[in-house]
Amino acid sequence: MKGAMTLVLFLILSGCVTAAPQSIGLDTYMVETMGTNMTVQPALDKATAFCAKQSKKVLLLTTNKAGVLLGANTSITFMCLDPDDPRYTTPVKHKE
């Protein structure tokens, strides 16, 4: 038990723990990372590799960052799309 707790603490403090992408809809996935920084890059790297295994490209939909005890939690929602899919376009920033 003590060894497992040490391992979890080490992973959190040493950088990043990334969960596998989870399907949340048609071609749409979510991935979360926990670590010591609040960048989206580790989650985006995971998403890119996941889509590449399907010969598809990542279309980032949302990002969410939150600080937690001993680190940060970042999640992204993304789609895996064929390069010629009409939904795979340059993102347009909408005014709120």
N, C-alpha and C positions, 0 to 999 in steps of 0.2 A: 504494500500500500504506500509506504513512504517513497519507494522507488518510482511509482507511478506519479505521485504528486510532484516529485522532483523533476521528472521528465516534462510534465505539463508546464510547470513553472519555467523550466529551461527554454521550452519552445516559445512561450509567450515573451520572455525577456530577450531571447536571442534574435528575434526578427519577426517571423510571420508563420502563422498556421493558416492554411487555406483549405476550406472544405471543397469537396467535389461539386461541380455545377449541378443544380437541381432544376428539373423541368417544371415550369410554372404555366405553360401554355404552348400553343402551336409555334414551334421554332424559337421559343422564348425560354430563357434560363436565368437563374440567379446564382451568384457565387458570393461567399463571404470570406473575409480574411480577418484574422486577429493578430495583432503584433504591437510593435512599439512606435509605429508611425501611422499617420492617417492618410497616406497616399493611396490612390486607386491602382497604382501600377501592378502590384502583385496579383490583385483580382483580375485586372485586364490581361495580364500575361497568362493566367489560368484560362480565361475565356478564349483568348486567341488560340492557345494550344488545343483546347477542347473543340473549337470550330474547325481548326486546321485538320484534325483527325477525320473530319467529315468532308474535307475538301470545300469548306465554306469560309466565309468571312464574318467578322464580328461587326454588328451594329449596336453600339452602346445606347441604351435607352435611358437609364437613370443611375445615379450614384447616391450613396447615403453614407455619411461618416458620423461616428459617435465615439466619444471618449469613454473608456471604461477603466475600472481599477486595474492598474499595472499595464495599461496599454490602450489600444484603439480597436474599434470594430468598423470595418468598411464593407459595404455590400454594393454590388452592381447588378443591374438587370440588363440583359443583352439578348440579341437575336443572332442565330447562326443562319446566314443567307448565302445563296449562290451569288457569285460576283455579278451575274447578269439579271438578278432579281430586281424589279423596279423599286422595291422598298430599300435596296442598298444604295443610299444616296448620301450626299453631304448633309449633315444635320443642320437644321434651321433653328436658331435660338428664338424663342417666343417671348414677347414682353409679358410680364405678369401684371 
